[in-house]
Amino acid sequence: MQESFGETIKVLFLSVTRDEQNGSLGLQIFSPGATQPYRTGFIREEAGTSYEFL
C-alpha cells in the first residue's frame, strides 16, 4: 500500500540591507502579498562569529 502526503511549499521573499556604520546585515522576510514583514532581524559579527536574529 502506498500513501501520498501533501506537500507544503512556502514562498518567502528576503530583503537584505547592509549597515555600513556597524557592519551588520538587516533582514526582512516577507510572505507573498504582505505589506509588513513576516520577520525582521539582523545578523552581526562580533569578535569571531556570532549571530543575532531578532
Buried (B, 14 or more C-beta within 10 A) or exposed (E): EEEEEEEEEEEEEEEEEEEEEEEBBBBBBBEEEEEEBEEBBBBBEEEEEEEEEE
